[in-house]
Amino acid sequence: MGNIIAIVGRPNVGKSTLFNRLTESSHAIVKEVSGVTRDRIYGRGEWNGIPFSVIDTGGYVKGSEDIFEGEIRKQVEIAIEEANVILFVVDATTGIVDLDETVANILRKTKKKVLVIANKVDNNDRVGMSAEFWSFGLGDVFDLSAANGSGTGEILDEVVQYFDKEDPRGEEEANLPRIAVVGKPNVGKSSMINALTGEERNIVTNISGTTRDSIDTRYKAFGFDFMLIDTAGIRKKAKVTEDIEYYSVLRSVRTIEDSDICIFMIDATEGIQKQDLTIYYMIEKNHKGVVVLVNKWDLVEKDTMTAVEYEKKLRNDLAPYNDVPIIFTSALTKQRIHKALEKAMEVYENRTRKISTSELNDVLLPIIDSNPPPSLKGKYVKIKYVQQLPTHAPAFAFFCNLPQYIPDSYKRFLENRLREMYNFEGVPVRIYFRKK
């Protein structure tokens, strides 16, 4: 099940530095995931073998007339609602200020686990400055230096205790393929599931964010048997005017993490937009299979070349990860919706495909010998053998003498050869180089 950490607090307390520390990144998330419209929203981390997502928010500001600060305020409240654990970051060097009290008052109302993080404890002279934050009444206070990393391990040791470690689903359902229907609001996700199941299983309107919660539907018909997951939209909350775009991305995180395959829907009348790409690259980053559905195709004026030209442009927009099936459909008229399911199950098989080490070496080593890695600084790389790693999604390790000298271009070359030899359509393929 998905585990989410939300980082909240007033501006300039070091939230983004902590975000980079937890996700082991040093770049704004807009560079890490294509299409993110705000700096640092979503990242991935791992601690003691337990993966998790990190949601960063802007600084919480109350009573401001600034429209951006108003949006930040909504993001904080949304993140608090959705997270498993909340990290409330404060500044040990300034002590408690009014805005800290404002955030603390909100956090006292939540039943989620809250850790108070006293940041900027960068040296021994600052140890003990965090004592006043105990007055919040939110539990333990942890000293941290997000800048140099001290205290991070203790925080993560505490955080992972509150993650979901067991699957609450029954054994039968837990073994079924899980297919999530994802996309930005109002692209037809719930209509798609209703068309498949033949009933009004989910609330459907033309209002963005009608779906209140993630809804699981077991689909058992026409030879198929799997779980369909409808991505949640907006959960109504008193006195909060939700930021629909931010919320749809945030709720997609958990749905994507809890799936095997994602049916990624876009609106044919609008084409692919930044918010679509945000969700699409989340799917890739989580190593899930994907089928791209261009919905509302019945509303597009067409000639004989419309679909070909549309697909060509779409693949260009999805590059570099564009080895994915693209299906033009209409949930309203049920056009090609069962083909989408067939393709989703094919992608599931591709994602679970296992190739023996002997076969991999027989196929790939001759290709590598004919096209070896380029030499760098007079160093010649020799790849000795390759094997598939025992992971849920396809991952391959190439063992060689100098893995540090292999350029990214050669990594793409090997991935392309793998895709030519084996059907990994719709599945991200990971390649690692290891010292032999």
C-alpha positions in Angstrom: 0.0 0.0 0.0 1.2 3.6 -0.6 2.9 5.4 2.2 3.0 9.2 2.1 4.9 11.8 4.1 3.7 15.4 4.0 6.1 18.2 4.9 4.4 21.3 6.2 5.3 24.5 8.0 5.6 28.3 7.5 7.9 29.7 4.8 11.7 29.6 5.1 12.1 26.9 7.7 13.9 24.4 5.4 11.1 22.2 4.1 12.5 21.9 0.6 15.9 21.1 1.9 14.4 18.3 4.0 12.4 17.2 0.9 15.7 16.9 -1.1 17.3 15.0 1.8 14.5 12.5 2.1 14.3 11.9 -1.7 18.1 11.9 -2.1 17.9 14.6 -4.7 19.5 18.0 -5.1 17.2 19.4 -7.8 13.8 20.9 -7.9 11.2 18.3 -8.6 10.2 20.2 -11.8 13.5 18.9 -13.3 13.1 15.4 -11.9 9.6 14.8 -13.2 8.6 16.4 -16.4 5.5 18.6 -16.4 5.3 19.5 -12.8 3.9 23.0 -12.6 5.0 23.8 -9.1 8.4 23.5 -7.6 8.9 20.4 -5.5 5.6 18.6 -5.2 6.3 14.9 -5.3 9.3 12.7 -4.7 10.2 9.1 -3.8 12.4 7.8 -1.0 13.3 4.6 0.8 14.4 3.7 4.3 15.3 0.2 5.5 13.8 -1.3 2.3 10.5 0.5 2.8 9.6 2.8 -0.1 7.5 6.0 0.5 6.4 9.1 -1.2 7.2 12.6 0.0 4.8 15.5 -0.6 6.3 19.0 -0.2 4.1 22.0 0.3 4.7 25.7 0.1 5.0 27.7 3.3 1.7 28.1 5.3 0.6 31.7 5.4 -2.7 32.7 7.0 -4.7 35.8 6.2 -2.6 36.8 3.2 -4.1 38.6 0.2 -1.4 37.1 -2.0 -3.1 34.6 -4.4 -0.1 32.3 -4.4 0.0 32.2 -0.6 -3.7 31.3 -0.7 -3.0 28.4 -2.9 -0.1 27.3 -0.7 -2.5 27.3 2.3 -4.9 25.0 0.5 -2.1 22.7 -0.5 -1.1 22.3 3.2 -4.6 21.4 4.3 -5.0 18.9 1.4 -1.6 17.3 2.1 -2.4 16.9 5.8 -5.7 15.1 4.9 -4.0 12.6 2.6 -0.7 11.8 4.3 0.1 8.9 6.6 2.7 10.9 8.6 3.1 14.7 8.8 6.4 16.4 9.4 5.8 19.8 10.9 9.0 21.7 10.3 10.0 24.7 12.5 13.1 26.8 12.8 15.1 26.2 16.0 17.0 29.4 15.6 13.9 31.7 15.7 11.7 29.7 18.1 7.9 29.8 18.0 6.3 32.5 15.9 2.6 33.2 15.3 2.5 31.3 12.0 3.9 28.2 13.7 1.0 28.4 16.2 -1.4 28.6 13.3 -0.1 25.5 11.7 0.0 23.7 15.1 -3.6 24.5 15.7 -4.6 22.8 12.4 -2.4 19.8 13.1 -4.0 19.3 16.6 -7.3 18.5 14.8 -5.9 15.7 12.7 -5.7 12.1 13.8 -2.6 11.5 11.7 0.8 11.0 13.3 2.6 14.3 13.5 6.3 14.7 14.2 7.7 18.2 15.1 11.0 18.7 13.3 13.2 21.4 14.7 15.4 22.3 11.8 18.7 24.2 11.6 20.3 22.5 14.6 23.5 22.6 12.6 26.0 22.5 15.5 26.3 21.6 19.1 25.6 25.1 20.3 22.0 24.8 19.0 21.3 21.5 20.7 18.5 22.2 23.2 17.1 25.2 21.4 14.2 23.0 20.3 12.8 22.5 23.9 10.1 25.2 23.5 8.4 23.3 20.7 7.2 20.7 23.1 4.6 23.3 24.1 2.7 22.5 20.9 1.5 19.4 22.6 2.0 17.4 19.3 4.4 14.8 20.8 8.1 14.2 20.4 10.3 16.9 18.9 13.2 15.9 16.7 16.4 17.9 16.1 17.5 18.1 12.5 20.0 19.7 10.3 18.5 19.3 6.8 21.5 21.0 5.4 24.0 18.4 6.6 21.6 15.5 7.2 22.2 15.0 10.9 19.0 13.6 12.6 17.5 12.3 9.4 18.0 8.7 10.3 16.3 9.0 13.7 13.3 10.8 12.0 12.9 8.1 9.4 13.2 5.3 12.0 10.2 6.9 13.7 8.3 7.6 10.5 8.3 4.0 9.1 6.7 2.7 12.3 3.5 4.4 11.2 3.4 3.1 7.6 1.0 0.4 6.3 3.1 -2.8 6.2 0.3 -5.3 5.7 -2.1 -5.5 2.8 -5.7 -5.3 4.1 -7.1 -7.0 1.0 -8.1 -10.6 1.1 -5.6 -13.2 -0.2 -7.6 -13.7 -3.4 -7.9 -10.0 -4.3 -4.3 -9.4 -3.3 -3.2 -11.8 -6.0 -5.3 -10.2 -8.8 -3.8 -7.7 -11.2 -4.6 -4.2 -10.1 -5.5 -1.8 -12.9 -5.8 1.9 -12.0 -7.7 4.4 -14.2 -5.7 7.7 -13.8 -5.7 11.1 -15.4 -6.5 14.7 -14.5 -10.1 15.6 -13.5 -12.9 15.4 -16.0 -11.2 13.2 -18.6 -13.8 10.4 -18.2 -12.3 8.1 -15.6 -15.5 7.1 -13.8 -17.4 7.0 -17.1 -14.9 4.4 -18.3 -15.4 2.2 -15.3 -19.1 2.5 -15.5 -19.0 1.6 -19.2 -17.0 -1.5 -18.4 -19.1 -2.7 -15.5 -22.4 -1.8 -17.1 -23.7 -0.1 -14.0 -23.5 3.3 -12.2 -20.9 1.9 -9.8 -19.2 5.3 -9.5 -20.7 8.8 -9.4 -20.3 10.4 -12.8 -20.9 14.0 -13.6 -19.2 16.6 -15.8 -17.9 18.4 -12.7 -14.1 18.1 -12.1 -13.5 16.1 -8.9 -16.9 14.4 -8.5 -15.3 11.1 -7.3 -14.9 11.4 -3.5 -12.6 8.4 -2.8 -10.6 5.8 -4.6 -13.1 3.1 -5.6 -12.1 -0.5 -6.2 -14.2 -2.5 -8.5 -13.6 -6.2 -9.2 -14.1 -6.9 -12.9 -14.9 -10.5 -13.7 -16.3 -10.9 -17.2 -15.3 -11.8 -20.8 -12.4 -13.9 -19.5 -11.0 -11.1 -17.4 -10.5 -11.1 -13.7 -8.8 -8.1 -12.0 -9.3 -5.1 -9.8 -10.2 -1.7 -11.3 -9.2 1.3 -9.3 -10.8 4.7 -10.0 -8.6 7.6 -9.1 -10.2 9.9 -6.5 -11.0 13.4 -7.3 -12.0 16.0 -4.7 -13.2 15.1 -1.2 -15.4 18.0 -0.1 -14.3 19.7 3.1 -15.9 22.6 4.9 -14.3 26.0 4.4 -11.7 24.7 1.9 -11.8 25.7 -1.7 -9.7 22.9 -3.1 -6.9 23.4 -5.6 -8.2 20.8 -8.1 -4.9 20.4 -10.0 -2.8 19.9 -6.9 -5.3 17.6 -5.3 -5.7 15.4 -8.4 -1.9 14.9 -8.6 -1.7 14.2 -4.8 -4.5 11.6 -4.9 -3.0 10.0 -8.1 0.2 9.3 -6.1 -1.5 6.7 -3.8 -3.6 5.2 -6.6 -0.6 4.7 -8.9 1.5 3.2 -6.1 -1.2 0.7 -5.3 -1.5 -0.5 -8.9 0.3 -2.8 -11.3 -1.0 -1.2 -14.5 -2.3 2.3 -15.2 -4.9 3.1 -17.8 -3.8 6.7 -18.4 -6.6 8.8 -19.8 -6.3 12.1 -21.7 -8.9 14.3 -23.3 -8.8 14.0 -27.1 -10.3 17.5 -27.5 -7.5 19.1 -25.3 -4.5 17.0 -26.1 -1.8 16.2 -23.6 -1.1 19.1 -21.1 1.4 19.7 -18.3 -0.8 18.2 -15.7 -1.2 15.1 -17.8 2.5 14.8 -18.1 2.9 15.1 -14.3 0.8 12.0 -13.8 2.3 10.1 -16.7 5.9 10.5 -15.4 4.7 9.5 -11.9 3.6 6.2 -13.5 7.1 5.8 -15.1 8.9 6.8 -11.9 6.9 4.1 -9.9 7.8 1.5 -12.6 4.2 0.7 -13.4 2.8 -0.5 -16.7 0.8 2.0 -18.7 -1.8 2.0 -21.5 -2.6 5.5 -22.9 -6.2 6.1 -23.6 -7.2 9.0 -25.8 -10.8 9.4 -24.6 -13.6 11.5 -26.1 -12.4 10.5 -29.6 -16.0 10.7 -30.8 -15.9 14.5 -30.3 -12.9 15.0 -32.6 -13.4 15.9 -36.3 -11.6 13.3 -38.3 -10.3 12.4 -41.7 -8.3 9.3 -42.8 -5.0 10.6 -41.3 -6.3 12.2 -38.0 -5.5 9.2 -35.8 -2.0 8.7 -37.3 -1.0 12.3 -37.0 -2.5 12.6 -33.5 -0.5 9.5 -32.3 2.7 10.7 -33.9 2.4 14.0 -32.0 1.4 12.3 -28.8 4.5 10.0 -28.9 6.7 13.0 -29.4 5.2 14.7 -26.4 5.6 11.5 -24.3 9.3 11.1 -25.3 11.7 9.6 -24.2 9.4 7.0 -22.7 7.0 6.4 -25.5 7.1 2.7 -26.1 3.5 2.5 -24.9 0.2 1.3 -26.4 -2.1 4.2 -27.5 -5.8 3.5 -28.0 -8.4 6.0 -29.2 -11.6 5.4 -27.3 -14.9 6.9 -26.1 -16.3 5.9 -22.8 -19.6 7.4 -23.8 -20.1 5.2 -26.9 -18.0 2.4 -25.4 -15.8 2.5 -28.5 -12.8 0.2 -28.1 -13.1 0.1 -24.3 -12.6 -3.7 -24.2 -9.5 -3.4 -26.5 -8.1 -1.2 -23.7 -8.6 -4.0 -21.2 -7.0 -6.5 -23.5 -4.0 -4.3 -24.0 -3.8 -3.6 -20.2 -3.5 -7.4 -19.6 -0.9 -7.7 -22.3 1.1 -5.0 -20.5 0.7 -6.8 -17.2 2.2 -9.9 -18.8 5.1 -7.8 -20.2 5.7 -6.4 -16.7 5.9 -9.8 -15.1 8.0 -11.4 -17.9 11.1 -13.3 -16.7 14.0 -14.1 -18.9 16.6 -16.7 -18.0 20.2 -15.5 -17.5 21.5 -18.0 -20.2 19.0 -16.7 -22.8 19.8 -13.1 -22.0 23.5 -13.7 -22.4 23.1 -15.7 -25.6 21.0 -12.8 -27.1 22.7 -9.7 -25.8 26.4 -10.5 -25.6 26.9 -10.8 -29.4 25.2 -7.4 -29.8 27.4 -5.9 -27.1 30.5 -7.4 -28.7 29.6 -5.8 -32.0 28.7 -2.5 -30.4 30.8 -2.1 -27.3 30.6 0.9 -25.0 32.7 3.8 -26.2 36.1 4.3 -24.6 36.5 7.2 -22.2 39.8 8.7 -21.1 41.6 5.7 -22.6 39.5 3.3 -20.6 37.8 0.4 -22.3 34.7 -1.1 -20.8 34.1 -4.9 -21.0 30.6 -6.2 -20.2 31.0 -9.8 -19.0 27.4 -10.9 -18.5 23.8 -9.8 -17.8 21.0 -11.0 -15.7 17.4 -10.0 -14.8 17.0 -8.8 -11.3 14.3 -10.4 -9.1 12.1 -7.2 -9.0 8.4 -6.7 -9.6 9.1 -4.6 -12.7 11.7 -5.5 -15.4 15.2 -4.6 -14.3 18.5 -5.8 -15.6 22.1 -5.8 -14.3 25.0 -5.6 -16.7 28.3 -6.7 -14.9 31.4 -5.0 -16.2 34.9 -3.9 -15.2 34.3 -0.1 -15.3 30.6 0.7 -14.7 31.4 4.3 -14.0 32.6 5.0 -17.5 29.4 3.9 -19.3 27.5 6.9 -20.7 23.7 7.3 -20.6 23.5 7.0 -24.4 24.8 3.4 -24.2 22.3 2.7 -21.5 19.5 3.8 -23.9 21.1 1.7 -26.6 20.9 -1.4 -24.5 17.3 -0.6 -23.5 16.3 -0.3 -27.1 17.9 -3.6 -28.0 16.0 -5.3 -25.1 12.8 -3.8 -26.4 13.5 -5.1 -29.9 14.2 -8.6 -28.7 11.5 -8.9 -26.1 8.0 -7.3 -25.7 8.2 -4.7 -23.0 5.6 -2.4 -24.5 4.0 -0.2 -21.9 6.6 -1.1 -19.2 9.5 1.0 -17.9 12.8 -0.9 -18.1 15.5 -0.2 -15.6 19.2 -0.9 -16.4 22.0 -1.0 -13.9 25.7 -1.4 -14.4 27.6 -3.2 -11.7 31.2 -4.0 -10.9 32.4 -7.5 -11.8 
